[in-house]
Amino acid sequence: MSANLTFDERLFLWLNFDGGAATDWIMSTVSGTAMWIPLYLFIFFAVQRKYGWKAMAAFIVCLALAMGLSDMLCGEFKHTGLLKNLWADFPARHRPMFDSAVRDLAHVVSFRHGPYGTVSAHAATTAALGVISAMAIRKKWYSIAITLIVLLICYSRIYLACHFPKDIILGLAVGLISGYLMYLLWRKLDSLLKNR
């Protein structure tokens, strides 16, 4: 390992490894969307049972806004350099699989991604989902489960060589803020709907 690597690059290489075909498949599946459809259905069901149909409809709108806002902000950070003062290679920071410092040392499952991955949209959107749903459902077991799911999805992005740890942390920050703001909006909408 080169002595010239940054802490972020070293941490990435420590977390990224070749787990074999089965682990590659698991992490690729976890990083996808289809396997999480039952989770979304469960969340909608739990919100409807606790708050009613109108509240669930408002929740779906706010959840979509939270995830959409997170994804949009990640795109802005990635392509316009809004965070360029944080480190020198913004906005053109390559994904690990394309980064000359680590690509030959990294385990890469697939190259079906764009070259840049400055802020992880996966981390942001799943964190937004986690925050708004945990605050709505308010069950300890669910909060623990959704936290583990978010962390698993975040780790899958490192395993797949799509993001450095710093990208994940920034994505989580974006998602936590977006999710919390949209939770506050949902509570306001729910209150307005109850008073009609």
HUCOR-V224592 format. One line per field, one symbol per residue. ss: DSSP state (~ for helix, > for strand, _ for the rest). phi: phi as a letter, one per 40 degrees, with the letter a starting at -180 (. if undefined). A space follows every 50 residues. Layout:
# HUCOR-V224592
ss = ???
phi = ???
This chain:
# HUCOR-V224592
ss = ______~~~~~~~~~____~~~~~~~~~~~~__~~~~~~~~~~~~~~~~~ ~_~~~~~~~~~~~~~~~~~~~~~~~~~~~~_____________>_~~~__ _______________>____~~~~~~~~~~~~~~~~~__~~~~~~~~~~~ ~~~~~~~~~_____~~~~~~~~~~~~~~~~~~~~~~~~~~~~~~__
phi = .ccccccccccdccccaccgcccdccccccccbcccddcccccccccccc bhcccccccccccccccccdccccccccbbgcbcccaccccccccdcbcc cbdcbccbcabcbccbadbcccccccccdccccccccfbdccdccccccd cccccdccdcgcacdccccccccdcccccccccccccccccccccc
